[in-house]
Each structure stands twice: as structure tokens, then as C-alpha cells.
Amino acid sequence: MEITMLGTGNALAAKCYNTCFVLSENNRHLLVDGGGGNTVLDQLHQANLPWNGIRDIFVTHKHIDHILGIVWMMRIICQHMNQEQYEGEAYIYGHDEVIAILYNLAHTLLPKTHNRFVGNRLHLVTVQDGEMWEIIGKKFTFFDIRSSKTKQYGFTMDFGNGEKLTCCGDEPYRECMHAYAQDSKWLLHEAFCLHSQADIYKPYEKSHSTVKDACLAAQELHVENLLLYHTVDNYMGNRKDLYLAEGRQYFQGNIYVPEDLEFLVL
């Protein structure tokens, strides 16, 4: 299985795309979030991931840097369904608030010739806290991260061999995630900025964390690999080196700080 980071930036990043990614195995793909606009289509193109190969999508929460790109995915899918150039069906998963927003956006912004497929061949699937779904041939368990800002879900994916990948969404690890995140082979965790610059970027005011915070959590959880994303874009040229230097002081496992369009074998 591979993960392709379409974007790695926070909501207001201009030098990289908003955080979203694709999990891929055996020509099956799950898009997680869509960033804030139609740039998601270009990111898929540049990553050599055909948009019509994305048959499954999960949206963590309703913030515009995560959900608006999904509207463009809905448009291109429904448009090609209408033109009889898209075979089969597609699925978008999310909690009840996300699904309601996507339904309303589709019926507000898309023409009737397109939105008639929403709920028909483009299925909007509401997932519950602790509920398991089989997606791209893997077992996914979705969970409420108990956000203080807006309702948000993360997930754990079972590789099928006793190992798992856990995505905490775009907020810090909380104790309610412990059963899902503990002993993960891969932990996907936001790291808004360096701890040494927390007084400048003020991550805690935004319900975000620093590299140090993420690494301490991963160390406590006995994680093997930690992937850091959802960052500020003020030091893009040396972000990787700076994050690794700070993170290795607090986490003994492997740390990955991918750039946009970088992929990793999981």
C-alpha cells in the first residue's frame, strides 16, 4: 500500500496545498479530504492518480480547507456520469454533519443534470463513531476525535496482518483516541509548527500541536512510523530538516515529513 500526499499545508497555506492524501493498493484508491478548491484535480493529475480511479472518499470534517475540494470531485464525477463517461458507482464517507453539507452543496451548486446522481450512483454514506467499513479491501474503523472546534472524525485502517495505520485528523492526539492509535505501525498526525516557534505561530490557540507534541504522543503510543503534516508554510525550503531535527529529540521511531505530491510505501 502507498500513501500519496496531495497536500501538506494548513488552512491558510499558500506555498503548498491544504492537507489531503490518497491511500492506494491494487489500483484501488481512497481520497482523504480534498483541500480547499479545484487544485485537488491538478494534484491528482501531477501524482499520476486518475480522478476517475477515485471511487472512495472520506471527509474528516467541514472546514473549508478539507471539504471544498470534495465539491469539485463531486462535480467532475457527476458530470461524467451525465455524459455516460463514468462507469459504476462512487462513495463519499463522513459523519452526519459532513454528509448533510455535501448534499446541500451539491443541490445548491450543481445543475440538476449532475446532482441527480447524488444519492443514486454517487453515494453519500454517514459513518458513526466506532463503526467499521470495508473500503479498498481494508477494514476502516472511524472515530470521533472529540474536537473542541467542530465535529471531526479520524480513522484506523487494518492492514490485515495485525498492523494498523491511524489518522488523527488535523488536531492533536487525545486520550479518547488511545485504543485506536496505540501500537500503530503508522500514525498520521498534524504538526502546525516547531515547538521552538510556538510563541510565534500560536498553535494551541488553533487547537493544533507542535512537532514536539506530536513526537511525544507517538513515543507514548509506541508508534513505529510518524508522518507529520498540516503545517505552516513559512519555511517550506527546509521544513523537513527542521522538523526532523526537533522531532528526533522526542521520538525514537521513524519520522516522515513529506512534501506535496510525495508518496511513501506503507
Long-range contacts (C-beta under 8 A, 24 or more apart in sequence): 1-25, 1-138, 1-159, 1-265, 1-266, 2-263, 2-264, 2-265, 2-266, 3-227, 3-263, 3-264, 3-266, 4-47, 4-49, 4-261, 4-262, 4-263, 5-229, 5-258, 5-259, 5-260, 5-261, 5-262, 5-263, 6-35, 6-40, 6-43, 6-44, 6-47, 6-260, 6-261, 7-35, 7-39, 7-40, 7-43, 7-260, 8-229, 8-230, 8-231, 8-258, 8-259, 8-260, 9-230, 9-231, 9-232, 9-233, 9-260, 10-65, 10-170, 10-192, 10-208, 10-230, 10-231, 10-232, 10-233, 11-36, 11-63, 11-64, 11-65, 12-65, 13-231, 13-232, 13-233, 14-233, 15-233, 15-236, 16-233, 16-236, 16-259, 16-260, 17-43, 17-260, 18-65, 18-66, 18-69, 19-65, 19-66, 19-170, 19-190, 19-229, 19-230, 20-66, 20-69, 21-229, 22-47, 22-49, 22-54, 23-136, 23-157, 23-165, 23-266, 24-49, 24-136, 25-136, 25-137, 25-138, 26-137, 27-53, 28-55, 28-56, 28-136, 28-137, 29-53, 29-54, 29-55, 29-56, 29-136, 30-54, 30-56, 30-57, 30-58, 30-135, 30-136, 31-56, 31-57, 31-58, 31-73, 32-57, 32-58, 32-59, 32-60, 32-167, 33-58, 33-59, 33-60, 33-66, 33-67, 33-69, 33-70, 34-59, 34-66, 34-67, 34-68, 34-69, 34-70, 34-71, 34-72, 34-73, 35-65, 35-66, 35-68, 35-69, 36-64, 36-65, 36-66, 36-68, 36-69, 37-68, 37-69, 37-72, 38-69, 38-72, 39-69, 40-69, 40-72, 40-73, 41-72, 41-73, 41-76, 43-260, 43-261, 46-261, 47-261, 47-263, 51-76, 51-77, 52-77, 52-80, 52-86, 54-90, 55-88, 55-89, 55-90, 55-91, 56-90, 56-91, 56-93, 56-135, 56-136, 57-90, 57-91, 57-92, 57-93, 58-92, 58-93, 58-94, 58-135, 58-140, 58-142, 58-155, 59-92, 59-93, 59-94, 59-98, 59-102, 60-94, 60-98, 60-152, 60-153, 60-154, 60-167, 60-169, 60-170, 61-95, 61-97, 61-98, 61-147, 61-150, 61-151, 61-152, 61-153, 61-169, 61-170, 62-97, 62-98, 62-101, 62-150, 62-151, 63-150, 63-170, 66-170, 67-98, 67-101, 67-102, 70-102, 71-102, 71-105, 71-106, 71-109, 74-102, 74-105, 74-106, 74-110, 74-118, 74-122, 75-109, 75-110, 75-114, 77-117, 77-122, 78-106, 78-110, 78-114, 78-115, 78-117, 78-118, 78-122, 79-114, 81-114, 81-117, 81-121, 81-122, 82-113, 82-114, 82-116, 82-117, 88-121, 89-121, 89-122, 89-123, 90-121, 90-122, 90-123, 91-122, 91-123, 91-125, 91-135, 92-122, 92-123, 92-124, 92-125, 93-125, 93-127, 93-133, 93-135, 93-142, 94-124, 94-125, 94-126, 94-127, 94-153, 95-126, 95-127, 95-128, 95-129, 95-142, 95-144, 95-151, 95-152, 95-153, 96-126, 97-150, 97-151, 99-124, 99-125, 99-126, 127-153, 129-153, 141-180, 143-176, 143-177, 143-180, 144-176, 145-169, 145-171, 145-174, 145-176, 145-177, 146-174, 146-176, 147-171, 147-207, 148-207, 149-207, 154-180, 156-180, 156-181, 156-184, 159-185, 159-266, 165-266, 170-208, 170-230, 171-207, 171-208, 171-209, 172-207, 172-208, 172-209, 172-213, 172-214, 172-217, 173-209, 173-214, 173-217, 173-221, 178-221, 181-217, 181-221, 181-223, 182-221, 182-222, 183-221, 183-222, 183-223, 184-221, 184-223, 184-224, 185-223, 185-224, 185-225, 185-266, 186-223, 186-224, 186-225, 186-226, 186-227, 186-266, 187-217, 187-218, 187-221, 187-223, 187-225, 187-226, 187-227, 188-227, 188-229, 189-214, 189-217, 189-218, 189-226, 189-227, 189-228, 189-229, 190-214, 190-228, 190-229, 190-230, 190-231, 191-228, 191-229, 191-230, 191-231, 191-243, 191-247, 192-230, 192-231, 192-232, 193-231, 193-232, 194-242, 194-243, 194-246, 195-246, 196-246, 201-232, 201-234, 211-243, 211-246, 211-247, 212-246, 212-247, 212-249, 212-250, 214-247, 215-246, 215-247, 215-248, 215-249, 215-250, 215-251, 215-255, 216-250, 216-251, 218-251, 218-253, 219-250, 219-251, 219-252, 219-253, 223-251, 223-253, 224-253, 224-254, 225-253, 225-254, 225-255, 225-256, 226-251, 226-253, 226-254, 226-255, 226-256, 227-256, 227-257, 227-258, 227-264, 228-255, 228-256, 228-257, 229-258
